[in-house]
Amino acid sequence: MSIRDVYIVDAVRTPIGKFGGALSSVRPDDLAAHVVRALVDRTPDLDPGRIDDVYFGDANGAGEDNRDVARMAVLLAGLPVSVPGVTVNRLCGSGLEAVVQAARAVALGDASVVLAGGVESMSRAPWVVPKPERAFPAGHQQMYSTTLGWRMTNPRMPDEWTVPLGEGAELIADKHALTREQQDAFALASHHKAARAWADGLYDGEVVAYGGVDLPRDESIRDTTSMEALAKLKPSFRTDGTVTAGNASPLNDGAAALLLVDEDGLRACGREPLARIRASAVTGIEPQLFGLGPVEAVQRALTKAGRTFDDLAVLELNEAFAAQALGCLAEWPDLDPSVVNPRGGAIAIGHPLGASGARLAGAVAHQLAAAGSGTGMAALCIGVGQGIAVVLER
């Protein structure tokens, strides 16, 4: 059986809203439908009935994104009811996992035209209450927020595995002797790069505004922050710690999607592709060190693609925490750090969990298209100890 080339025809995303911000009134299934509809509208030569499947990542699934948000997006976007949809969950890597699974279907000939993306509304993530073990409990039940992190944890899990995500970032800071100043400087650079990219119009080709919402750019970017302002923030997880709200990604809302095709699908779209997908990899790691998950995933994906760090024109690495991103960079001594997140990262742009991987893949594809050639990488760490990476080429 021959393996087909998989092309990215287009990639779009919403501007990323902050927790309780401009997109907090929008349901996640509507956010997903918005980017699905945008992709179809931007490719008028493509008959929507030719879409074989829609893959969407979603890390929560406990609220309005329940019951297969990918299929809901298809229906809400007005696509033919014949277009199916499947939702996947690899936590923070869900959006990129959707891209990988969609690309695999195309590569194996199971599909010719697919959409892949991700969505998350952390603002609208509900509170949940476990079902009681008996019909009429005498006491109260604990309520859990589904916004982020561990909940209803299995007591058989070792305590060291179930630490808060921020404590995991502190452990990485300990491992690599990362100072508070280094983390704050990394965060500041993320804000400055993102603000400059927006001012220079570098996001104009991929961001599609949500109608009726006044959100001209990613809402969490802070142009005016400074090292002095960041230094005033208190540590969030340890009294004497280094991880703060200023050097961590915020809570966010947003959606992203890509159009993936084979050669026949490319002809049907009547467009030149942005890039093609070359290789991917996923790995596992100790859960408390989840932030270092991309280290091995990136190296494996490069090996599969027959490439090295020297070949990378851009690496979009999700910035869950500055400590996490710096920890990964410390373990990639052969990587030129200037190729990492040149248009800003999640500390500034935001991290709507299920959408982030699709956002990163789309960002790499657009940057390679703008350059006209090159190799790029999208990679994320994943809660509970995983990493995912995808190599793209132009």
N, C-alpha and C positions, 0 to 999 in steps of 0.2 A: 504494500500500500504506500503510495507516495504522500508526502507531507506537503500541504499547500502553504504558500506564503500568505501571511495575514497582514492586511493593510489597515491603518487608521485613516479614515477619510476625513473625519472631523471630530472635534472635542469641544464641549461647552461646559460651563458651570455657572451657577448663580454667584453673585457677590455673597461673601460669607457674613452672616449676621452674628452678632454677639448674643450671649445668653440674656433672654428677656428683652432683646432689641428689636430691630426693624422687621425681622422675619418671624418673630415669635408668635404672631397671629396666624401664620400660614401652616397648615397641616403638612406633615412630611410626605404624604401621598400626593398632595398638590405640588410640592417642591419637585418631587420625582417626575411627575407628569409634565411639569414645565420644561425640564431639560430634555425629556424625550420628545416633546412637541417641537422644541427649538431645533433639535437635530434634523427632524423630518422636514421642517420648513426651510432649513438652510440647504437641503439637498432636493430641490424640486424635481429633478429628473428621476428620482427613485420612487417607485410605486411602493407605498407603505405595506401593501399586501405581500411584498417580497421579503419582508423581515421575518426571518425564521424563528427568532427567539429574542427575549430581552432578559439580561442578567443584571440584577441589582444587589449591591451590598448594603447591609443594614445591621448595625451592631446591637440595636435594642430590640425592637419588635414587640414591645410590651404595651404600646399605646395605639395611636392612630396609624402606625406603620405595621400593624398586625395583619395576619392572614395574607401573606405574600404581597408585599408592597410593590414588587415589580409588575405583577399582573394588574394591580389596582392602577398603577401609573399608565399602563397600556390603555386601559379602558377610559381613564380620566383624560388622557391625551387625545382621545378620539381616533386611535388606531383601529384598524379592522379587528373585530372580535376573534378572528382566526389567528392573531398574533399572540403566542403564549408568553409567559413570564415566570422567572424563578428567582427567588431571593436567597442569598448566601450570607453566611455569617462567619467571618474570621476576625471578629472584634475590630480593632483599629485598621486591620488590613482588608476589611470586607470589600471595599470599593475596588482595590487592586485584585483581590481574589476573583471578583466578578469579571474583570478584564481578562484574567488568566483563563478562567473557565470558558468564556466566550471565544477567546482566541483558540483554545484547544478544539472547540467544536468546529470552527472554521478550518483549522489546520488538518483535521482528520476527515473533512468532507461531510460532516454531519450537518453543516449549515453553510450558507453562502453569504448571508447578510444578517448581522446581529447588532443589537445595541447592548452596551455594558456600562454600568455606572454605579452610583451609590448615593445614599441620602441619610441624613440624620437631622432631627430637631431635638437638640438637647434641652431647649426651652420647654418643649411640650412632653418630654419624657415623664410618664405618670408615676405616682406612688402606687406600690402594690402591697397587698396583704396576703400572706400564705393562707391556703385553705386550712381550717382547723382539722386536727386528727380525729375529732369526734364531733358529733352533730351539734351539741350544745356546750361549748366550752364555758367554764366558770370564770376564767380570767380573760385578760386582754391579749390580742394578737399584735405582734410587732409589725410596724409599717416600714417599708423600704423605699428609698428613692431609686429610680432606675436610670438616673442621669449619667452616672459614671461609677466604675469600680465594683468591687465585690459586693454581693448581696445573697442572702440565704446560703451562706457558705457551708459546704459539706464539712461536718466536724472531723472527718477522717483526713482532711487536708492538713499537712504539717503547717504549723504557725508561720514558719519562715517563708513559706510560699504565698501566704495570703496577706502580706503587708500592703498598706496603701501604695498606690502608684507613685506618689511623691516620695515615700520612704525608699522605694526602689530606685528612684533617681538619686537620692542621698547615698545609697549604697554604691552606685556607679561613681559618684563624686569622690567617695572614699577610695574606691578601687584605683582611680586614676589621679588622685590628689588634685582634683579640680577645685579651684577657689571660687568664692562668691563673686569676686571681681571678674574672673574669666567667664563665668556664666552670665553675668549682667552685660558684659561687653558683647557676648554672642547675641543676646536678646536685643540689645540696642541696634546692632548691625542688621538684624532681621527686620526691625521696624524701618530703618533707614532705607534698606534695599527695596522693601515692598512699597514704601511711599514714593520712592523715585521711579519705580517701574510703573506705578499707576500714573504719575505725573507725565511720564514719557509716552504714555499710551500703549505700553507693552501688553496690557491685558485686554485691550479693546476687541481683539479678534476672537476671544474665547469666553468672555463673560456676557451672559444674557440677563438683563435686569428682569426682576419679577414685577409684572404689571401692577400698578396701584401702590407699590411700596417705594418709598423714598430712600433708596440705598444706592448712592452713586458709586461706591467702592466698598471693599472689605471693611467691616465696621470696627474690627478690633485693632486696626493699625493706629499707632500713637506717634504721630510725627514729632511731637514736641517733647517726648520723654528724653531723659538724660541719665548719665551714670549717677548723678547726684540724686535724681528722683528715684531711680531704681534702688539705690543704696538705703533709702529710707523705709523700704518695705520690710516687714518682719518675716522671718522664716515661717513657712507654713506647716512643716511636719516635724521639725526638731527645734527645741528651744535655741540650740546653738548651731542650727543647720544652715545650709546654703541655698536651698530651693525655696523660691518665693513665687507669689503670683506674677511677678514681673519677668521671671526667667523660665516660666512654664507656659505651655499653650493654654488658651482660655477655653471656655465652654461655648459651643457654637451651633449654628443652624445653617444648612445649605445642601446642595445637590450638584452632581456632576455626571456627565455621560459622554460616551464615545461611540462612534459608528465604525464597526469592524467588518471587513469584507475580504473575499478572495478575488481572484482575477475576474471572474464573471460578475461578481457584485460591483467591482470597481468600474467595469464598463457600464453597468446599469446606473451607477451614480453620476457618470459623466464628469468626474472631478479628479484632479491629481491628488494623491494621498499626502498626508502630512508626514507619515513615517510608517514603518512596519515593525511588527513585534518579532524579536529575534530569539529570546530565551527568557525563562523564569525559574525561580527557585523559592522554596520555603524551608525553614529550619525551626528547630526547637531549642530552648535554652532553659536554665533554671528560672522558674516563674518570677522570683524576686529581682532577677537581673534582666527582665523583659526588654529593657531599653537597648541592650546590646544584641538583640535578635537580628538586626540587619547585617551585623558584621559577617557572619558566615553565609547568609543568604545572598548578599551582594557578590561575595567571592565565588560562590557556586554558580550564580547566574552568568558571571563573566566567563568562567571556565566553559560553561555550556555554549556560550556564544563565540568562543575562541578569541576573546578580547582580554585586555588588561586595563588597569587603572589609567595607564597612559593614553588609552583610546577614548576615554570619556571626555566629551565636550561639556556635559552637564550631568549632575547627579542631584535629583530632587529627593532629599532625605527629610522625612517628616520630623518636625521638631516637637516631639511630645514634651520634652524638657530640654533646656540648654545642656544640662549635665548629661543627658542621654545622647544627644547629638555629638557633643564633644567627646564623650566616651567612645562612640563609634569611630570618630575621626582619629582618635589616639591609637586605635587598633588597625588603622589603614595608613601606615606611614608612607606608602608609595602614592597616595592620592594627593593631587594638587587641591588644597582646600578652596581655591578661588572658583572652582567649577561647582561648588555646592550651593544650592539655593540662590542663584544669582539674582532672582527677582523677589527675594524674601521667602520666609518659611512660615510654618504654622504658628510660631510664637506671635507673629504679627498678623498673618492672614487668618488664622483660626484653624481649628481641628474639629469639624463636625464628623464624628467618628467614622460612620459608614461611608461617607462621601470622600474622605481625604485621599484614599488610594487612587480613585478615579481622577480626582483633581490633579494629583501629582503626575499620573500617566499622561493626562491631557496637556499639562504644562510642558513636559518633556517633548511631546510630539510637536507642539507649536514652536518651541525653541529650535528644534532640529529643522523644521520647515523654514523658519526665518533665516537660519544659517545656510540652508541649501544642501547640507550634508552633515554627516557625523554620527556618533554613537552616544546614546544617553541612557540614563538609568533612573528608575523610580523605586524607592524603597521605604519601608515602614517597620518600626518596632510594633509589637502587638502584646497587649496585656495577657497575662498568664504564660508568658514566655515563648513567643514565636517571632520570626522575622520573615518578610516577604520582599522579593525584588524582581523587577522586570527590566530586560534590556530592549531598547528600541533603537532602530537605525533609520537613517535617511539615505 
